[in-house]
Amino acid sequence: METIKLIQPAPVVRDEDGMFQHPDMPDFDEGDEEKCKAWVADQGLQVKMVELEYHSDQTISDRYFEAGDSDCSYWEPDRPEGHGWFCLAIHDTDNGPVCWWARREVTP
């Protein structure tokens, strides 16, 4: 039986546009939703998505959408309440940047 390497929190080093992907997270392509869900389940993670569009400070959201470019490096995504959350990814979507927060739900 294959042993699953459980992802652990890692430093968030964002690129020039403010994007980030955890170094141990697989690359998922558009349409890989089922593969991504299976990976999250195998990892025993709870995942919450936070959207820049709904940031608690409306001026941050306005700044991004009025600028018309892909830079969101000034956005600090709201961390969900509770302990153990770490950043999996910050990436752009059709509706603007989102942050995926994760924490260990159960040990697989």
LOBA-506684 format. One record per residue (C-alpha): residue number from 1; y, x, z negated. Coordinates in pm, 1 decimal. Each point is the difference from the previous one (the first is absolute). Example, Ala and Ser with C-alpha at 12.3 -4.5 7.8 and 13.67 -1.06 7.14 Angstrom:
BEGIN
<node><num>1</num><north>-450.0</north><east>1230.0</east><up>-780.0</up></node>
<node><num>2</num><north>344.0</north><east>137.0</east><up>66.0</up></node>
//
This chain:
BEGIN
<node><num>1</num><north>0.0</north><east>0.0</east><up>0.0</up></node>
<node><num>2</num><north>344.4</north><east>130.5</east><up>94.8</up></node>
<node><num>3</num><north>236.8</north><east>70.8</east><up>-287.1</up></node>
<node><num>4</num><north>344.0</north><east>-149.6</east><up>45.3</up></node>
<node><num>5</num><north>291.0</north><east>231.3</east><up>-78.1</up></node>
<node><num>6</num><north>238.5</north><east>-215.3</east><up>-199.8</up></node>
<node><num>7</num><north>364.6</north><east>31.3</east><up>95.0</up></node>
<node><num>8</num><north>228.9</north><east>122.1</east><up>-278.1</up></node>
<node><num>9</num><north>378.7</north><east>-11.0</east><up>-43.2</up></node>
<node><num>10</num><north>179.0</north><east>267.6</east><up>203.7</up></node>
<node><num>11</num><north>361.8</north><east>116.2</east><up>27.2</up></node>
<node><num>12</num><north>201.4</north><east>-220.0</east><up>235.8</up></node>
<node><num>13</num><north>149.7</north><east>229.9</east><up>263.4</up></node>
<node><num>14</num><north>188.8</north><east>-215.3</east><up>247.3</up></node>
<node><num>15</num><north>90.8</north><east>103.7</east><up>354.1</up></node>
<node><num>16</num><north>353.6</north><east>4.3</east><up>141.8</up></node>
<node><num>17</num><north>-8.6</north><east>-378.6</east><up>51.3</up></node>
<node><num>18</num><north>-136.0</north><east>-64.6</east><up>-349.0</up></node>
<node><num>19</num><north>-357.0</north><east>-75.2</east><up>108.8</up></node>
<node><num>20</num><north>-307.7</north><east>118.0</east><up>-190.0</up></node>
<node><num>21</num><north>-376.8</north><east>-17.9</east><up>17.7</up></node>
<node><num>22</num><north>-221.0</north><east>115.0</east><up>-286.0</up></node>
<node><num>23</num><north>-179.6</north><east>316.1</east><up>120.0</up></node>
<node><num>24</num><north>-344.4</north><east>-141.0</east><up>-92.9</up></node>
<node><num>25</num><north>51.3</north><east>-340.3</east><up>163.7</up></node>
<node><num>26</num><north>-177.2</north><east>-40.7</east><up>335.1</up></node>
<node><num>27</num><north>207.2</north><east>-66.1</east><up>311.2</up></node>
<node><num>28</num><north>-35.0</north><east>-365.2</east><up>86.6</up></node>
<node><num>29</num><north>112.8</north><east>-122.6</east><up>340.8</up></node>
<node><num>30</num><north>144.9</north><east>-336.7</east><up>83.3</up></node>
<node><num>31</num><north>-290.5</north><east>-243.6</east><up>-0.6</up></node>
<node><num>32</num><north>-195.6</north><east>195.8</east><up>-264.8</up></node>
<node><num>33</num><north>69.7</north><east>-262.4</east><up>-266.5</up></node>
<node><num>34</num><north>-369.8</north><east>-50.6</east><up>-85.9</up></node>
<node><num>35</num><north>-62.1</north><east>377.5</east><up>-22.6</up></node>
<node><num>36</num><north>303.7</north><east>32.2</east><up>-227.9</up></node>
<node><num>37</num><north>-115.0</north><east>-288.3</east><up>-223.6</up></node>
<node><num>38</num><north>-348.0</north><east>154.7</east><up>-24.1</up></node>
<node><num>39</num><north>148.1</north><east>339.1</east><up>-94.5</up></node>
<node><num>40</num><north>218.7</north><east>-158.9</east><up>-270.9</up></node>
<node><num>41</num><north>-304.3</north><east>-185.7</east><up>-137.4</up></node>
<node><num>42</num><north>-215.8</north><east>316.7</east><up>7.0</up></node>
<node><num>43</num><north>276.9</north><east>180.8</east><up>-188.7</up></node>
<node><num>44</num><north>17.2</north><east>-276.3</east><up>-263.1</up></node>
<node><num>45</num><north>374.4</north><east>-34.6</east><up>52.0</up></node>
<node><num>46</num><north>244.0</north><east>-279.5</east><up>-60.5</up></node>
<node><num>47</num><north>274.4</north><east>23.3</east><up>263.9</up></node>
<node><num>48</num><north>343.5</north><east>-160.8</east><up>0.6</up></node>
<node><num>49</num><north>241.6</north><east>12.1</east><up>289.5</up></node>
<node><num>50</num><north>374.1</north><east>21.4</east><up>-67.3</up></node>
<node><num>51</num><north>237.6</north><east>-69.4</east><up>289.0</up></node>
<node><num>52</num><north>341.7</north><east>162.2</east><up>36.8</up></node>
<node><num>53</num><north>125.6</north><east>-332.9</east><up>135.8</up></node>
<node><num>54</num><north>-47.1</north><east>-153.3</east><up>-347.7</up></node>
<node><num>55</num><north>124.2</north><east>296.3</east><up>-206.9</up></node>
<node><num>56</num><north>156.1</north><east>-94.9</east><up>-333.5</up></node>
<node><num>57</num><north>331.2</north><east>154.7</east><up>114.0</up></node>
<node><num>58</num><north>106.4</north><east>-196.0</east><up>309.0</up></node>
<node><num>59</num><north>242.9</north><east>275.0</east><up>104.9</up></node>
<node><num>60</num><north>-299.6</north><east>230.8</east><up>67.0</up></node>
<node><num>61</num><north>-157.3</north><east>-260.1</east><up>228.7</up></node>
<node><num>62</num><north>332.1</north><east>-69.9</east><up>172.9</up></node>
<node><num>63</num><north>59.2</north><east>373.6</east><up>54.0</up></node>
<node><num>64</num><north>-334.3</north><east>42.0</east><up>177.3</up></node>
<node><num>65</num><north>18.9</north><east>-306.6</east><up>222.4</up></node>
<node><num>66</num><north>366.3</north><east>51.9</east><up>92.8</up></node>
<node><num>67</num><north>-49.3</north><east>370.2</east><up>85.9</up></node>
<node><num>68</num><north>-249.8</north><east>-71.6</east><up>276.6</up></node>
<node><num>69</num><north>-193.4</north><east>324.8</east><up>-44.7</up></node>
<node><num>70</num><north>-330.6</north><east>86.3</east><up>-163.6</up></node>
<node><num>71</num><north>138.9</north><east>198.9</east><up>-297.4</up></node>
<node><num>72</num><north>-91.6</north><east>-155.3</east><up>-334.2</up></node>
<node><num>73</num><north>-4.5</north><east>325.9</east><up>-198.6</up></node>
<node><num>74</num><north>255.8</north><east>-140.9</east><up>-248.1</up></node>
<node><num>75</num><north>-231.2</north><east>-292.4</east><up>-90.1</up></node>
<node><num>76</num><north>-189.6</north><east>34.9</east><up>-327.1</up></node>
<node><num>77</num><north>-264.3</north><east>-274.4</east><up>15.7</up></node>
<node><num>78</num><north>-32.6</north><east>-215.8</east><up>-311.2</up></node>
<node><num>79</num><north>-315.3</north><east>96.2</east><up>-191.4</up></node>
<node><num>80</num><north>-215.1</north><east>-298.9</east><up>-102.1</up></node>
<node><num>81</num><north>-13.5</north><east>-81.1</east><up>-370.6</up></node>
<node><num>82</num><north>-282.6</north><east>153.6</east><up>-197.8</up></node>
<node><num>83</num><north>-159.2</north><east>341.9</east><up>-34.4</up></node>
<node><num>84</num><north>-171.4</north><east>230.7</east><up>244.9</up></node>
<node><num>85</num><north>180.8</north><east>-81.7</east><up>325.8</up></node>
<node><num>86</num><north>33.6</north><east>277.9</east><up>258.2</up></node>
<node><num>87</num><north>135.8</north><east>4.1</east><up>353.7</up></node>
<node><num>88</num><north>-252.4</north><east>-22.2</east><up>284.5</up></node>
<node><num>89</num><north>247.1</north><east>-26.9</east><up>286.5</up></node>
<node><num>90</num><north>351.4</north><east>-80.1</east><up>110.8</up></node>
<node><num>91</num><north>4.0</north><east>-101.0</east><up>363.9</up></node>
<node><num>92</num><north>189.6</north><east>-208.6</east><up>250.7</up></node>
<node><num>93</num><north>-113.9</north><east>-344.3</east><up>114.3</up></node>
<node><num>94</num><north>141.4</north><east>-263.1</east><up>232.6</up></node>
<node><num>95</num><north>183.8</north><east>-138.6</east><up>-305.7</up></node>
<node><num>96</num><north>133.4</north><east>335.8</east><up>-121.6</up></node>
<node><num>97</num><north>-133.8</north><east>262.1</east><up>-241.3</up></node>
<node><num>98</num><north>-267.1</north><east>-84.6</east><up>-256.8</up></node>
<node><num>99</num><north>-151.2</north><east>193.1</east><up>-289.2</up></node>
<node><num>100</num><north>-363.7</north><east>-32.4</east><up>-98.5</up></node>
<node><num>101</num><north>-53.7</north><east>53.5</east><up>-370.7</up></node>
<node><num>102</num><north>-352.9</north><east>40.6</east><up>-133.3</up></node>
<node><num>103</num><north>-178.1</north><east>34.1</east><up>-330.1</up></node>
<node><num>104</num><north>-361.3</north><east>28.0</east><up>-101.7</up></node>
<node><num>105</num><north>-141.9</north><east>-345.7</east><up>-57.6</up></node>
<node><num>106</num><north>-360.0</north><east>89.9</east><up>-66.7</up></node>
<node><num>107</num><north>-213.6</north><east>307.4</east><up>40.0</up></node>
<node><num>108</num><north>-219.2</north><east>-58.4</east><up>306.8</up></node>
//
